[in-house]
Amino acid sequence: MRNLSLTHKLCVSVCWGLLLVYAAAERQYFIGPHNGTWEQARNHCQICYKEMVTLTPENVDVVARMIDHDHWIGLRKYVNYNGTYNDTSDYDYEDDYFTDPSNATNASSKSFGTPWTRWANGDPLVFQNWYPGYPVFKSPLPKIDCCSCSCTCPAPIRTTTTSPSTVSTVTGSPSGSTNGSTYRNTYGSTNGSTNGNSTETYTSETTSYDDMTEMDNYESPTTDMTTNMTTGMTNVTNQTNYASSRQSASVFSVHTTDSPWTTRSTTTPEPPVSSTCERSPMLPPIIPETNKNYIENSCVVMLHFGPWVERVCVEQLPFICYEDRFMGSVTAYNISATSASLRWDQGPGDLSHYRLEVVGANGLWNFTTDLLDLSFELKNLTAGTHYSVQVFPVKCGRDLNPQNKSFFTIPGEVTDLNVTSYTETSVGLSWKKPDGNYGFFKVTAKPSLETEETKIRDNITAEYLMFDGLVPGLRYNFVFITGVNDRTWWSKETNITACTSEFKPPFTQPIKPGNVSDLKALNNSDTHLKLQWHKPEGHYDYFNVKVLDRNGTNLNPTVTVTEDKDKTHAVNVTQLPNANQINLYVTAVSHCGDSGVTENITTFTAPGPVTDLKLTSKHDSINATWKFDRSNGKTSNFTADLLLDDKINTTINSTTETVTFPGLNSATKYTVKVYAVTADLRSPETSSSIFTLPLPPTKINLANRTNSSLKFKWEYPGKSSEIQYNCSIRSNFWNYVENQTTSEKYCEFTGLKSGSTYDFEVYTVSNGNGSEPAKGNGSTVEDKVEIGLSMLCSSNQPLYCDSSDTRDNIYKQLNKHLEEYLGGKVYYEAKKGP
């Protein structure tokens, strides 16, 4: 591009840019589902697609083949049209013409810019395919003045002789004018105006024309002179003649009453007439017929055979939309054997949802769901299985181009590895395939000597292998992994150790190790124990430990070496069942897999721990309760230890799930540990601590009382310097409660009601624990007030109310009511009056 001008370089760059844009996105075209105006079509395309179709030389043939009748396309005269008018009926050509004739041919361009420049999506209009005669442009209006002019020229001074004449006064105006005028009828005849209202008057007075401007509308009955306004042009000759006629008509005629037949002439000079010009409006110009087909802001239709024509934008027509093919992607992550997380790109425009479709296991498993989010977690998948994922963005009920992804779940590992045979150079292996699916197995033989070569067997689909090409008399660790077909995921490793044969002349059998001895179980707990033995004589490489329950089931515990001395070897065996019989087997094994004689012992694990240990205390005792889950094994009894200052104070054996420790010190902290016991094996301890309660106060007495206060005193039977007391007073009758805390041995309450009984409680507090309460009561001094009661008695029975029995009965009922309401709560005395 060195020899190109700047303009050429710019054009080449633009072309390259357009080429890259069109190459980057594949454009798709759609016919709208219904007819609509151009604006409705565009709104639908913007909501459900991207925009109305944009035509180029590359796509016009494709779009034309899609349609069989006229369709809206994404082009209109003014894309940014604001909706003021749509056709010529809404535009006032005459007003625009007379306002500014220079703009009459392109009035709307003042507001909306240059027409036919851009498509609806903003692309420049670089391609056009108009039907002949389109687009229709507005024809220019004729260049014409806005009004006409008429002039009067000065005349020479002359005289006029009056003579008898007839004067007609006409009300109205000639030729339909609305202004009245007076003119001379020299023929003495009646000349009516066009409005039909006319009168003739004969008078001897002088008649004059006062308003000469009205003569502009004068129409001579003899010459039929008319001002020509229809053509919009000024006829100077006619106007000159008209002015002369007008001047000659402006005479002073006098008629005398002395003698109707006598003529009196009077010569009167006329004043000179000044030259004047007058402007008068013209009729609007005639609009050319060619503008009848002009549409001010037209929209474009593509005919069924390809060319374009203009139409009024409010017509209901089918339309064509386009959208760039969506090319999103799906990401699968956090993949495991049974689950995977999915995340995908956001689709274009206003989507209603995404539809996720997953197919796995060669179409045997399908999953479909609708989502609003951009992620989803798949669960309950099958290990080692291929899954195909499609995510469809859905817009206006239409599926967009799906986002695709395929992946494998992680395969499972092989199980039940066994050595089926071995020779000097080979080892036979067998196994069980993993759950789910898989692609193949990969087996790696790692020799015990680093100087030897590691060997690999790949793409194995069977469940057995004769691994050959090995070194004689060497131990190998065979590592198995499972892979999927695309080798993206591998299972966890499983392994087994085996040896090739090693013969020592003159022997014909491999050398075997001796037997272990002094096998014993130590430190038995509920889930683990320590297994210890003496090492065998002779050559060995490792020990094989097998653990079975009473039914011979392999428990597959975790075995870790804890001790490896010259003569002894020990391991920890964990993950054992509670309170169960355990059969332990130990075998010495050589590096080539030769074994000595197996030794075994039987032992037991302890039961599981008790749970939900709860302690309650009094000032001299502690009670302990707990629960024992029988799934933790069988138990014969329980042991509970009471500890004071971390030393066992008391031990109690119990067959039930509760014990009580009596005779304890008050306000003292104790710890209780409980064990479940089976065959002299204790479960792990369950412990808890508690304080015994302090002693309650004693010898409560009412030390003082008034009509509004009570003072209570007590004694403490024990010895302690950190004792406090909580005391309270209560009256249910007065709904009154008051609490006090004190380190003294008394409490005084004031503001009480006179003559009322109050209940009193006090308890000792030590280390946050309270004793059992000590109770008492007391009454304030009475302030007696005499209240008289009288009752009215009425009865149908004569003298019934005056009977002494009736009076006594009423008094008894009153006493009973007062006793129930006030008795023991408030002081009262009831006496019967006379």
Phi, psi and omega in degrees: 000016185291325185268004181271150176286169179299322180296315179296319178299318179297318179297318179296319180296317179298317180298317177298319179298315178297321179297319179293321180298313182289331179283333185283331184236130176273121186267136179243147185237143186221141173274132180299152184284349183205167177280159178190169172291173181296319179295318178297320178297316181294318178302316179297317180296320181291328181279312189262347179225222175251310182192172174294156188297140172249126186262138177226166176301334182282328186249355186296324180292321179297315182293320181298325180288345181280337191246154175234005172205183191291141181221144171294145170236172189278050181220134171216165187302310177236109183294326181267023179302134186266006174086018181290317178209160183239335184215184186293337181293339183265358185245130182267096181296319185297317180296316180294324181295311183288336178287313180207090185301334183293338182258005188294337184270349182211055189295315188286341181295342178296330185259329192243008176082194182285131182285160174055052181246327185220152174281172182298330181274004178095353178293145177291150180277087182261358182218134178225146182217060185284145169291145182308134181093357180240149356287157180272125179258155181284130178287145181289146177279152181296145177279115187211151179289161183279346183200173178248160181236146173228141185235151171240139183253155180295142178248156178290154181289133179213168181250159182229133179259131181281146179214163180296139181205168178257131180248129176247130174253120185246128175265126186121191182220150181292155175054035175080014180289149181274350180266135177287150179211158177238129180221163183269131173256098186288349181265001178066024181250165178271124179240103182282150176278170186289344180271000172084003180250108183215141175225152176244136182229129177251123185217158177267000180279162177281130179253132180229158176262105183280322184252093184284345180292334180292344180287351174299335181261013184292139177233112183289133179289342182261318183265347182051047182279125183228139176288123184274105180251355185284330181272347181076013182247157182256125178261101186294321182298313180298320182293326179292315177299319181297322180292322179294317178298319180297321181290318180292335179281343183273075180238160178261106179258132183239131177244128182259154180261357181295311180214119182293347182253001179266133180255131177241119182265139178226127180263121183233121179289139176270142177289154178294147179263129180280150177284127181226152174238135180236139179257135179228145182293156180245161175288154180298153178289158177279124180285133180300146180297334182298336181283355179295332180265001182281134177246121189299307179234080189278160172246160191251136178245138173265120178291161186295345179252011168120314186293168182250147172220165178268147174218159173292133191293346183268002176295148177268107183224156170292166185212167183237131176246164173224161175207139176287133182302124182285126182238069178271181181218156178247138177246130175253130182214174184050045182280132175231192180289332186234003182208164176200146177257140181241143175218138184222165182285152177286135180283168183279148173075196183268096183272149175277323179186181173241140175252121181261125177236125181234130178236132181222169176055048178058039177086000181280347181229129182227146178213131180222137177205155176259137186224154173254338182275176180255021179206160180198149178247121177274134181232169178057040176275170180258136182297144174066025186249143178274131180234137176250129185243134172229130177244115182259113168292133182247121181232120179057039179075011183244134177281126172276175179303127185287153170265131190244148175201143173228148181202163173253142167282160183290130181285160176278167181267156179290159180228170175054053177290137180216148171265115184270332180193166175204151175229191180295330185234008182212158177224128175271131183233146174222158182198173175250138180294155182286165174294149180089217182241166179202165177261311183193173176244147176234126183241128179244127177260110181257115182286155179287338176263125183294342181283345181270157185278138172282135183243147185230138170240123188241166176056044178268127180251342179280175181253028175205161181202134168260101184275109183250183181076024182265167180272134179298145175064031182235140179274136180236142171258112182268115183256126181251134169224149178255135180239162174261169191299322182270005175060029177276334183225148178228150179282175171293157180279142166234152185213161175212148182252138178209161181237148166281162184290148176223114182253134180252108177300143004271016182282152178252001178235152178293153181287132181253151176282167178279192184257147173286163181215169178052051180280127181208154179257136182231155173054047181296130176237192183285332183231000182207165176202169176251129180247127186227145178206167174269142181291152180278167172279156176088190186271134173210163182246321180200176179245138176258120181249126178238139183233123180235154174271187184296339180266003180083011179279133179288121183277347180046056180283176174269126182241122179232140182284130178244344183207133178214084181262185183298321185244339182242155178219138182221148178225156170262130178249115184241176180063045178262157177285152181289146171044052185230154174284132183238125176254121185249133181232132180231131181226135174276135184233137177279171183293342178258015175090003177283137186245149170273191180285137182278132174254148181215155173221164177240135179216185181227150169266155179285160175292167177286166184288157172286162181229169174054048177286124180233137181241138171231147185226155167239189184286344182227010182205161176227134176247133181241134174230153180206177177232152178225121179279120183293345175290347175277008178110173178274151179221145179268324179197180179237149176239129179239123178253135175255123183246137174236121183056045177063018176239140181294123179263318182212143174236131180232129172263138184215145174266350177257177185258040176202145174217159176230131177255109182266178173064039183260164177284148178281154177052044182232142180274129177234152175242135179244129176241132184238137179232144166269140188235132173219125178050047179065014176254124180270143173286168171302146184288151169235122188231160176200156182236155180200154173266140168288154183284152173290165178289144177284155176297158178228170175054054176285133177214155178274105187280328183201150176209148173227187179287353180222010181211156175222140177233122180249143176235158179206179177230153176252126187281341183263191179234122178193140180266350183245054181250136171233165183231138171250120180237151181214151177233143187216141171226110178291331180295315180269002182052054187233133176221136175221136180241146177221149173238132185210155172262354175277171182256038175203159174221136178238131182242131181241174179072030183267170178273140180288150176063026183241148180261132181239138175272139185236138175224145175215139176218155184273142179238127178212129180057035179079002180248140180255147178282176170293145185285147169256136190240153175197184176205166179198159182237141176285162180292143185278137165256097189285137176227128182271128181236125179263136179240133174230147184229144179260130182243136176223143183204153176282342182275127182298136175062017181290318183289337182273358182287139178295327178296319178297318180296317181295321181295317179295321180295320178297318179297322178295317178298319180297319179295316180296322180294319179293326185270322186244343187303126179076001182242314180226137180294139173202156172225132180244123179236142181276130181278172180292000000 
